[in-house]
Amino acid sequence: LIGGIQYVILSDEEAKKRRTQKSILERKASPAFQIAIEINEQSHWIIHQNIQDSVDLILRKSYFSTQIRKLETNKKIYIGYKQVSSDLSTIFQHSNSDQFLPNNSW
């Protein structure tokens, strides 16, 4: 679904240019879908708006941005954005408490 993953061996020059090891993981093909939604809990989702970029950045051990949506107890949907490192620690989180969607408009 994410395009498959393969090991690639880089030349010395390319590894130095990328500042990485000679053997790396890369996405093999284009993903089957343009976006991916992680359902972490019944009322908490993480939306990868560009799954191709998210997968590539995770494989490069870099940062990727996600959209977070939570269904609040008052039935409004909270929308926030988070920049996450590939080890899944939060680097930057932006949210606006006024960013709510009315019922069933998501």
C-alpha positions as CSV (number, residue, x, y, z in Angstrom):
1,L,0.0,0.0,0.0
2,I,2.9,2.4,0.6
3,G,4.8,1.4,-2.5
4,G,7.0,-1.3,-1.1
5,I,10.5,-0.9,0.4
6,Q,13.8,-2.1,-0.9
7,Y,17.5,-1.9,0.2
8,V,19.7,0.2,-2.1
9,I,23.5,0.3,-2.0
10,L,24.8,3.8,-2.8
11,S,28.2,4.7,-4.3
12,D,30.7,6.3,-1.9
13,E,30.2,9.6,-3.6
14,E,26.3,9.5,-3.3
15,A,26.5,8.3,0.3
16,K,28.7,11.3,1.2
17,K,26.4,13.7,-0.8
18,R,23.4,12.4,1.1
19,R,25.3,12.2,4.4
20,T,24.1,8.7,5.0
21,Q,25.2,5.1,5.1
22,K,25.9,3.2,1.9
23,S,23.0,0.8,2.4
24,I,19.7,2.5,2.8
25,L,16.0,1.8,2.6
26,E,14.0,3.4,-0.2
27,R,10.4,3.2,-1.4
28,K,10.2,0.9,-4.4
29,A,7.1,2.3,-6.2
30,S,4.4,4.8,-5.8
31,P,1.9,4.2,-3.0
32,A,-1.6,2.9,-3.8
33,F,-3.2,5.9,-2.1
34,Q,-2.4,9.6,-1.9
35,I,-3.2,10.0,1.8
36,A,-3.2,7.7,4.8
37,I,-5.2,7.9,7.9
38,E,-4.0,6.3,11.1
39,I,-6.7,5.5,13.5
40,N,-5.0,5.5,16.9
41,E,-8.2,5.6,19.0
42,Q,-11.9,5.8,18.2
43,S,-11.8,9.6,18.4
44,H,-8.2,10.3,17.4
45,W,-6.8,10.2,13.9
46,I,-3.5,11.2,12.3
47,I,-3.7,12.2,8.6
48,H,-0.7,11.9,6.3
49,Q,-1.8,14.3,3.5
50,N,1.0,13.1,1.2
51,I,1.8,9.5,2.0
52,Q,4.6,9.4,-0.6
53,D,6.5,12.2,1.2
54,S,5.7,10.8,4.7
55,V,7.1,7.4,3.8
56,D,10.2,8.9,2.1
57,L,10.9,11.1,5.1
58,I,10.5,8.3,7.6
59,L,12.9,6.1,5.6
60,R,15.4,8.9,5.5
61,K,15.1,9.3,9.2
62,S,14.0,12.9,8.8
63,Y,11.0,14.9,9.9
64,F,7.4,14.7,8.5
65,S,4.3,16.7,9.2
66,T,0.9,15.3,10.0
67,Q,-2.5,16.6,10.6
68,I,-4.2,15.5,13.9
69,R,-7.9,15.3,14.3
70,K,-9.7,14.6,17.5
71,L,-13.4,14.2,18.1
72,E,-14.1,16.2,21.3
73,T,-16.7,15.2,23.9
74,N,-18.9,18.1,22.6
75,K,-18.9,16.4,19.2
76,K,-16.7,19.1,17.6
77,I,-13.6,18.1,15.7
78,Y,-10.2,19.6,16.7
79,I,-7.7,20.0,13.9
80,G,-4.0,20.5,14.7
81,Y,-0.6,20.1,12.9
82,K,2.4,18.4,14.2
83,Q,6.0,18.0,12.9
84,V,7.4,14.6,14.0
85,S,10.8,13.1,13.7
86,S,11.2,9.6,12.4
87,D,11.6,8.3,15.9
88,L,8.0,9.6,16.5
89,S,9.0,12.3,18.9
90,T,7.2,15.6,18.5
91,I,9.4,18.4,17.2
92,F,6.8,21.1,16.6
93,Q,3.1,21.3,17.3
94,H,0.8,23.9,16.0
95,S,-2.9,24.0,16.9
96,N,-5.5,26.6,17.0
97,S,-8.3,26.1,19.6
98,D,-10.6,27.9,17.2
99,Q,-10.0,25.3,14.5
100,F,-13.1,23.2,15.0
101,L,-15.4,21.7,12.4
102,P,-19.1,21.6,13.0
103,N,-20.7,18.1,13.4
104,N,-20.2,15.8,10.4
105,S,-18.4,18.3,8.2
106,W,-15.1,16.4,8.0
